[in-house]
C-alpha cells in the first residue's frame, strides 16, 4: 500500500517479528546531492539512487516492511512505498521519527536504517549485513572511507540516538554501536556524495544506470 503518513499511529502489531523493519531517510528536495556540483542533476540522481536502494531492500527475504522518511510525499507513488513526512529537523531527526513509527507498527521486530545513496547495493548484501548485525543490540556499517555510516541496526526496544553526520562511524561506535565487518567491495559501503564517488561507482542498479545514460528514471 502506498501512503503519505503525517502522524505516528500505533496500530496492530505486525505478525512477522523475526524479520526486519527498514527505515530509509530521503531528502527529496531541490538541493539533494548538491555536493555533486552543477554539472549533475542532483535531485534526479538522488531519486535514481533511492529506487535502486528500495529494489535491493525489498528483494531481501530478511525484510518485512519499509518506510521512507522524506519531505517529498510524491515519492510514495513514484516508488510504491509508504512515506513518513519529514519534519525538516535534519537527518538524525528523520531517523528517530522513522524508527519510532516502525516500532509502533512492529515493536518486536529489529529495525535497520539504510541511507538512500547506495546505488550499487544488492539484496544479498542487505541479507548478509542484517544477519551479522542481528548478533548485536546496536550495530553499524561504515562507508568505504571508514569515517561515515551507511547503516545502523537496532534490536527491539533498544534505546539509541542516531549520530549521522561528520565522523559518524566514530560517533556511532562511541554511542555503543558495534561495527559490522562488511567487505569493502559491498554496495552497502559505497555511498555517493561527491563527483569522485560517482566517477568510481561500480555496477550501479538499473535506475541509476538508466539515469546516467540519459534515460528516464521511472523505477
NUGU-334183 format. One record per atom (N, C-alpha, C, CB): x, y, z; residue in three letters. Coordinates in steps of 0.05 Angstrom, whole numbers, plus 32768, in hexadecimal, padded with zeros to 4 digits. Glycine has a CB too. Layout:
# residues N
XYZALA...
END
This chain:
# residues 219
80117FE88000UNK800080008000UNK801180198000UNK7FED80008018UNK800A802D7FF0UNK801980467FEFUNK800A805A8000UNK801C804F7FD2UNK801880698011UNK800B807D8021UNK801F80938029UNK7FFE80718039UNK801580AA8030UNK802580BF803CUNK801B80C38058UNK802380DA802BUNK802C80BF806CUNK802580BD8087UNK802E80D68096UNK803180A48094UNK801C80E480A4UNK802280FC80B1UNK802480FA80D0UNK800E811180ABUNK801A80E380DBUNK801B80DF80F7UNK802780C380FCUNK7FFF80E18104UNK802B80BC8115UNK803680A2811BUNK802180908128UNK804F80A5812EUNK801180828118UNK7FFC80728123UNK80068057812DUNK7FE6806D810FUNK800180508147UNK800980368151UNK7FF28023814CUNK801080378170UNK7FF380168135UNK7FDE8004812DUNK7FE47FE78136UNK7FDB8004810FUNK7FD77FD48129UNK7FDA7FB88130UNK7FF87FAF812DUNK7FC87FA6811FUNK80007F9D813EUNK801B7F93813DUNK801F7F818125UNK80227F848157UNK80357F858117UNK803A7F7580FFUNK803F7F588108UNK80537F8080F0UNK80387F4580F6UNK80397F2980FDUNK80547F1C80F6UNK80237F1A80EFUNK80687F2C80EEUNK80817F2180E5UNK80987F2C80F6UNK80867F2580C7UNK80997F278110UNK80AD7F338121UNK80CA7F2B811BUNK80A77F2D813DUNK80CE7F15810DUNK80E97F0C8108UNK80F67F1A80F0UNK80EA7EEE8104UNK80E67F2880E0UNK80F07F3680C9UNK80F47F5380CFUNK80DE7F3280B0UNK81037F6180BEUNK810C7F7C80C3UNK80F97F9180B9UNK81277F8080B8UNK80F87FA780C7UNK80EC7FC080BEUNK81027FD280B5UNK80DA7FCD80D5UNK80FE7FDF809DUNK81137FF08092UNK8109800D8090UNK811B7FE58076UNK8119801F8099UNK8114803C8097UNK812880488084UNK8115804A80B3UNK811F80578070UNK81318064805CUNK812B8082805CUNK812D8058803FUNK813D80928067UNK813A80AF8066UNK814280B9804AUNK814B80BD807BUNK813180CA803FUNK813680D48023UNK812F80F18022UNK812480C4800EUNK81438102801DUNK813F811F801DUNK81288128800BUNK8159812D8016UNK812B81207FF1UNK811581247FDEUNK810F81417FD7UNK80FD81197FE9UNK812381537FDBUNK811E816F7FD4UNK813081787FBCUNK812581817FEDUNK812C81917FB4UNK813B819B7F9DUNK8159819D7FA2UNK813081B67F95UNK8161819D7FBCUNK817D819F7FC3UNK818B81847FC7UNK818081AF7FDCUNK817C816E7FC1UNK818781537FC5UNK81A0814F7FB5UNK8172813E7FBEUNK81B481437FC1UNK81CE813C7FB5UNK81DB81547FA8UNK81CA81267F9FUNK81DA816B7FB5UNK81E681837FABUNK820481827FAAUNK81DE819B7FBCUNK821081707FBAUNK822D816D7FBBUNK823881617FA1UNK8236815C7FD2UNK822681567F90UNK822F814B7F77UNK823681617F63UNK821981397F6BUNK822D817A7F69UNK823481907F58UNK822081977F43UNK824E818B7F4BUNK822381AE7F36UNK820F81B77F23UNK820D81A77F09UNK821481D47F1CUNK822181977F04UNK822081877EECUNK820F816E7EEDUNK823C817F7EE4UNK820381697F05UNK81F381517F09UNK81D781597F12UNK8200813E7F1DUNK81C481497F0AUNK81A8814D7F14UNK81A6813F7F2FUNK819381427EFFUNK81AC814E7F44UNK81AC81427F5FUNK819281357F67UNK81B481567F73UNK817C81437F65UNK816281377F6CUNK815B811E7F5CUNK814C814C7F69UNK8161811F7F42UNK815B81087F31UNK816C80F07F38UNK8160810F7F14UNK818680F57F3DUNK819780DF7F46UNK818E80D47F61UNK81B480E87F47UNK818780E67F73UNK817E80DD7F8EUNK816680CB7F8CUNK817880F57F9FUNK815480D17F7AUNK813C80C07F77UNK814480A57F6BUNK812780CE7F65UNK815680A57F57UNK815F808C7F4CUNK816D807B7F60UNK817280927F34UNK817E80877F71UNK818B80797F86UNK8177806C7F99UNK819E808B7F96UNK8163807C7FA1UNK814E80717FB3UNK814080597FA7UNK813A80877FBAUNK8138805B7F8EUNK812A80457F82UNK813A802B7F81UNK8122804C7F65UNK8155802E7F7EUNK816680167F7EUNK8169800C7F9AUNK8181801D7F72UNK816B801D7FAEUNK816C80147FCAUNK815280057FD1UNK8170802C7FDDUNK813B80107FC9UNK812280037FCFUNK81207FE87FC2UNK810B80157FC5UNK812A7FE67FA9UNK81297FCC7F9CUNK813A7FB77FABUNK81347FCE7F7FUNK81517FC07FB4UNK81637FAE7FC3UNK81567FA57FDEUNK817E7FBB7FC8UNK814B7FB87FECUNK813F7FB38006UNK81267FA18003UNK81377FCD8014UNK81147FA87FF0UNK80FC7F977FECUNK81037F7B7FE3UNK80EA7FA57FD8UNK811A7F787FD6UNK81227F5E7FCCUNK812E7F4B7FE1UNK81357F617FB6UNK81337F567FF9UNK813F7F45800EUNK81297F36801DUNK814F7F578022UNK812C7F1C8020UNK81187F0D8030UNK81187F13804DUNK811C7EEF802CUNK812C7F218057UNK812E7F288073UNK811C7F41807AUNK814A7F2E807BUNK81127F4E8065UNK81037F688069UNK80E57F638067UNK810C7F7D8054UNK80D77F6E807BUNK80BA7F6B807BUNK80AB7F848073UNK80B17F638097UNK80B77F9C8079UNK80A97FB58074UNK80BD7FCC8071UNK80957FBC808BUNK80B57FE08062UNK80C77FF6805BUNK80B78010805DUNK80D47FF3803FUNK80C380258068UNK80B880408066UNK80CE8054805EUNK80AB80488081UNK80C78067804EUNK80D9807D8046UNK80D180958056UNK80D980828027UNK80E480A38062UNK80DE80BC8070UNK80E880D3805DUNK80EC80BD808CUNK80D580E38054UNK80DC80F78040UNK80CA810F8040UNK80DC80EA8024UNK80D581268037UNK80C4813E8033UNK80B5813C8019UNK80D681578034UNK80BC81298008UNK80B081267FEEUNK809B81107FEFUNK80C6811F7FD8UNK808281177FF5UNK806D81037FF7UNK806880F57FDDUNK805381108001UNK806E81027FC6UNK806980F67FACUNK807980DD7FA7UNK806E810A7F96UNK808F80DA7FB6UNK80A080C27FB2UNK809180A97FB9UNK80BA80C47FC2UNK807C80AB7FCAUNK806C80947FD1UNK806080867FB9UNK8057809B7FE5UNK805380967FA8UNK8046808B7F90UNK805B80837F7BUNK8032809E7F85UNK807180927F79UNK8085808D7F65UNK809580737F6BUNK809880A47F63UNK8099806E7F85UNK80A980577F8DUNK809880407F99UNK80BE80607FA0UNK807E80447F9BUNK806C802F7FA7UNK807580287FC3UNK806C80167F95UNK8077803C7FD4UNK808180387FEFUNK8072804B8002UNK809F803C7FF1UNK806F8043801CUNK806480558030UNK8077806B8035UNK805D8046804AUNK806D80838039UNK807D809B803EUNK807480A88058UNK807D80AF8027UNK808780AB806BUNK808280BA8083UNK808C80D6807FUNK809180AC809CUNK807B80EA8084UNK80828106807EUNK809A810F808FUNK806A81188082UNK80AE811A8082UNK80C68125808FUNK80BE8140809BUNK80DD8128807BUNK80C5814480B5UNK80BE815E80C2UNK80D3817480BCUNK80BC815980DFUNK80E8816D80AEUNK80FC818180A7UNK8111818680BDUNK80EF819B80A1UNK8113817580D0UNK8125817980E6UNK8141816E80E1UNK811B816C80FEUNK8146816280CAUNK8160815780C4UNK8160813980C3UNK8174816080D8UNK8177812D80BAUNK8179811180B5UNK8174810080CEUNK8194810A80AAUNK8181810780E4UNK817E80F780FCUNK816280F88108UNK819181018112UNK8155810F8105UNK81398111810EUNK8127810080FCUNK8130812E810DUNK812C80FF80E2UNK811D80EE80D0UNK812080D180D7UNK812680F380B3UNK813980C980DEUNK813E80AE80E6UNK812F80A780FFUNK815C80A980EAUNK812F80B88113UNK812180B3812CUNK810380B08127UNK812780CA8140UNK80F880C18116UNK80DC80C08110UNK80D480A68102UNK80D380D88100UNK80E5809E80EFUNK80DF808680E0UNK80E1806D80F1UNK80F3808380C9UNK80F5806C8103UNK80F780558115UNK80E080548128UNK811280568125UNK80D8806B8132UNK80C1806D8144UNK80A780628137UNK80BD8089814EUNK80A3806A811EUNK808B80618110UNK808C8043810BUNK8089807080F5UNK80A380398103UNK80A5801C80FFUNK80A1800D8119UNK80C0801580F3UNK80AB8017812FUNK80A880098148UNK808B80098152UNK80B98015815DUNK807B801D8149UNK805F801C814FUNK805180068140UNK805280378148UNK805980028127UNK804D7FEE8116UNK80567FD1811EUNK80537FF380F9UNK806F7FCE8124UNK807A7FB48129UNK808F7FB58140UNK80887FA9810FUNK80867FB88159UNK80987FBC816FUNK80AA7FA48175UNK80887FC28188UNK80A37F8D816BUNK80B47F758171UNK80C97F70815BUNK80A37F5C8174UNK80C97F818146UNK80DB7F7D812FUNK80F47F8F8132UNK80CD7F838115UNK810B7F858128UNK81237F968127UNK811F7FAA8111UNK813C7F858122UNK812D7FC18113UNK812B7FD78100UNK81467FDE80F5UNK811E7FF0810DUNK81487FE280DBUNK81607FEC80CFUNK815B800680C0UNK816C7FD780BBUNK816D801880C2UNK816C803180B3UNK8181802F809DUNK8172804A80C6UNK817880318084UNK818A802F806DUNK8189804A805EUNK81828017805AUNK81A080558058UNK81A1806E8049UNK8198806A802CUNK81BC807B804AUNK818F80808020UNK8182807E8005UNK819580827FEEUNK816C80928003UNK81AF80857FF4UNK81C2808B7FDEUNK81D680757FDAUNK81D180A57FE4UNK81CC805C7FD9UNK81DC80447FD5UNK81D480367FBBUNK81DA80317FEDUNK81D980427FA4UNK81CE80377F8BUNK81D9801C7F82UNK81D3804B7F75UNK81EF80137F8EUNK81F97FF97F87UNK81F07FE37F9AUNK82177FFA7F86UNK81DF7FE97FADUNK81D67FD67FC1UNK81C77FBF7FB4UNK81C57FE37FD6UNK81CC7FA67FBDUNK81BE7F8F7FB4UNK81AF7F817FCBUNK81D27F7B7FA6UNK819B7F727FC4UNK818A7F657FD8UNK819A7F527FEAUNK81737F577FCBUNK81AC7F427FDEUNK81BB7F2F7FEEUNK81CD7F3D8002UNK81CB7F1C7FDCUNK81D67F557FFBUNK81E77F65800DUNK81D67F6F8025UNK81F47F7C7FFFUNK81BE7F768020UNK81AC7F7E8035UNK81A77F678048UNK81907F88802AUNK81A17F50803DUNK819C7F38804DUNK81B47F30805EUNK81947F20803BUNK81CB7F318053UNK81E47F298061UNK81EA7F3D8078UNK81FB7F27804EUNK81E77F578072UNK81ED7F6B8086UNK81D97F69809DUNK81EC7F87807AUNK81C07F658098UNK81AC7F6380ADUNK81B17F4A80BEUNK81907F6280A1UNK81BA7F3480B2UNK81C07F1C80C1UNK81D77F2180D5UNK81C77F0580AEUNK81EB7F2F80CCUNK82027F3680DDUNK81F97F4980F3UNK82197F4280CDUNK81E97F5D80ECUNK81E17F7180FFUNK81CE7F668114UNK81D37F8880F1UNK81C07F51810EUNK81AC7F458120UNK81B97F3A8139UNK819C7F308113UNK81D47F378139UNK81E27F2C8150UNK81E77F428166UNK81FD7F208147UNK81E07F5B8160UNK81E67F718172UNK81CD7F828177UNK81FC7F828167UNK81CA7F8D818FUNK81B37F9F8194UNK81B37FB88182UNK81B47FA881B1UNK81CB7FC3817DUNK81CF7FDA816CUNK81E77FD4815AUNK81D27FF5817CUNK81E47FDA8140UNK81FB7FD5812EUNK81FB7FEA8118UNK81F97FB98122UNK82127FED810BUNK8213800080F5UNK82267FF580DFUNK821D801B80FEUNK82227FFF80C7UNK82347FF980B0UNK8240801380A8UNK82247FEB8099UNK825B801480A7UNK8269802C809EUNK8269802E8080UNK8285802E80A9UNK826D80468075UNK827180498058UNK828D80408050UNK826B80678050UNK829380448037UNK82AD803A802DUNK82C580488039UNK82AE803C800FUNK82C180618042UNK82D78070804EUNK82DC8067806BUNK82D2808D804DUNK82C8805B8078UNK82CA80548094UNK82C1806A80A7UNK82E6804C809AUNK82BB8081809CUNK82B4809880ADUNK8296809C80AEUNK82C180B180A2UNK828880978098UNK826B809B8098UNK825C8081809FUNK826280A5807CUNK82418083809FUNK8230806D80A6UNK821A806A8090UNK8223807080C2UNK821680518087UNK8201804D8073UNK81E9803E807EUNK820D803E805CUNK81EC80308095UNK81D6802180A0UNK81DA801F80BEUNK81D380058094UNK81C4802280CDUNK81C4801B80EAUNK81AE800780EEUNK81C1803480FCUNK81B17FF68102UNK819C7FE28109UNK81977FE28126UNK81A57FC680FFUNK817E7FDA812DUNK81757FDB8149UNK81647FC3814FUNK81667FF5814FUNK816B7FB68165UNK815A7FA0816FUNK81407FAD817AUNK81687F8F8184UNK812A7F9D817CUNK81117FA88187UNK81157FB581A2UNK80FC7F928189UNK81097FCC81A6UNK81087FDA81C0UNK81227FE681C9UNK80FE7FC881D4UNK81377FE481B9UNK81517FEF81C1UNK8150800D81BCUNK81687FE281B1UNK8158801D81D1UNK8159803A81CDUNK8172804281BDUNK8159804881E8UNK8170805981B0UNK81868061819FUNK8184807F8199UNK818780518185UNK819A808A818FUNK819A80A58184UNK81AA80A4816AUNK81A680BB8198UNK819E80AA8154UNK81AC80A9813AUNK81C280BE813AUNK819880AE8122UNK81D880B7812DUNK81F080C9812DUNK81FA80CE8110UNK820680BC813DUNK81E880CE80FDUNK81F080D380E1UNK81FB80F080DFUNK81D980CE80CDUNK820F80F380CEUNK821B810D80CAUNK8239810980C9UNK8214812080E1UNK8248811E80CEUNK8265811D80CDUNK8271810980E1UNK8271813980D3UNK828380F880D7UNK829080E480E8UNK827B80D280F6UNK82A280F280FDUNK826680CA80E7UNK825080BC80F4UNK825880A080FCUNK823980BA80E1UNK826B809380EFUNK8273807880F7UNK827E80788113UNK8288806C80E3UNK8290808B8119UNK829B808D8134UNK828680958148UNK82B280A28134UNK827380A6813FUNK825E80AF8151UNK824B80988158UNK824E80C68145UNK824480888144UNK82338071814AUNK8241805C815CUNK822A8063812FUNK825B80588157UNK826A80458167UNK826B804F8184UNK82878042815DUNK826F80698188UNK8270807481A3UNK8255807281B1UNK8279809181A2UNK823F807181A1UNK8224807081ACUNK821B805381B1UNK8211807D8199UNK822D804081ADUNK8227802481B4UNK821F8012819DUNK8211802481C7UNK8223801C8184UNK821D800C816CUNK82367FFB8166UNK8215801E8154UNK82327FE2815EUNK82487FD08157UNK824C7FD18139UNK82427FB38160UNK82657FD48130UNK826B7FD48113UNK82677FB88107UNK82877FDE810EUNK82577FB780F2UNK82537F9E80E3UNK82677F9D80CDUNK82357F9C80D8UNK82767F8780CBUNK828B7F8580B7UNK82817F7C809CUNK82A17F7280C1UNK82777F8F808DUNK826E7F8A8072UNK82857F8F805EUNK82557F9D806BUNK82887F7E804AUNK829F7F828037UNK829F7F9E802BUNK829D7F6D8021UNK82B77FA88026UNK82B97FC3801AUNK82AD7FC47FFEUNK82D67FCB8019UNK82AA7FAD7FF1UNK829F7FAD7FD6UNK82807FAE7FD6UNK82A87F947FC7UNK82747FAB7FEDUNK82577FAA7FEFUNK824B7FC57FE7UNK824E7FA3800BUNK82347FC37FD9UNK82257FDB7FD2UNK821B7FEA7FEBUNK820F7FD47FC0UNK821A7FDC8001UNK82107FE8801AUNK82257FFD8025UNK820B7FD3802FUNK823D7FFC801BUNK8252800E8024UNK825880248010UNK826B7FFF802AUNK824A80237FF9UNK825080367FE3UNK823B804B7FE0UNK825380267FC9UNK823A805E7FF3UNK822880747FF0UNK823480897FDDUNK82228081800CUNK822280997FD1UNK822B80AC7FBDUNK822480C87FC6UNK821D80A67FA1UNK823980D87FCDUNK823580F47FD6UNK824481087FC4UNK823F80F67FF2UNK825A80FF7FB8UNK826B81117FA9UNK826E81087F8CUNK828781147FB7UNK8278811A7F7AUNK827E81117F5FUNK829280FA7F5EUNK828981297F4FUNK82A480F97F71UNK82B780E37F71UNK82A980C87F78UNK82CD80E87F86UNK829680C97F8AUNK828680B17F91UNK827780A87F78UNK827380B77FA8UNK826C80BB7F69UNK825C80B47F52UNK826E80A87F3CUNK824D80CC7F47UNK828680B47F39UNK829880AA7F24UNK82A2808E7F2AUNK82B080BD7F21UNK82A480877F43UNK82AF806C7F4BUNK829980587F4FUNK82BF806F7F64UNK8280805F7F49UNK8269804D7F4EUNK826B80347F3CUNK824F805C7F48UNK8268801D7F49UNK826980037F3BUNK824E7FF57F3CUNK827F7FF27F47UNK82467FEC7F24UNK822D7FDC7F22UNK82157FE87F30UNK82337FC07F2DUNK820D80007F2AUNK81F5800B7F37UNK81DC7FFC7F2EUNK81F380297F30UNK81C680017F3CUNK81AD7FF47F35UNK81A27FFF7F1BUNK819A7FF77F4BUNK818B7FF37F13UNK81807FF97EF8UNK817680167EF7UNK816A7FE67EF2UNK816C80217F0CUNK8161803C7F0BUNK817880517F09UNK815180427F24UNK818D804D7F18UNK81A4805F7F16UNK81B1805D7EFBUNK81B880597F2DUNK81B480447EF2UNK81C180407ED7UNK81B1804E7EC2UNK81C380227ED1UNK8196804B7EC2UNK818580587EAEUNK818780767EB0UNK8168804F7EB2UNK818780817EC8UNK8189809E7ECBUNK81A380A87EC1UNK818580A67EE9UNK81B9809B7EC7UNK81D380A57EBEUNK81D780A47EA0UNK81E980947ECCUNK81C980927E93UNK81CB80917E75UNK81B680A27E67UNK81C980747E6CUNK81A680B07E78UNK819380C37E6CUNK817780BA7E69UNK819D80CB7E53UNK817180A17E72UNK815580977E70UNK814580A37E87UNK815480797E71UNK812A80A27E84UNK811980A97E9BUNK811D80957EB2UNK80FB80AA7E92UNK811B809F7ECAUNK811D808E7EE2UNK8102808A7EEDUNK8130809B7EF7UNK80F680747EE6UNK80DB806E7EEFUNK80D980587F04UNK80C980677ED7UNK80EF804A7F07UNK80EF80357F1CUNK80DD801E7F16UNK80E880407F36UNK
END
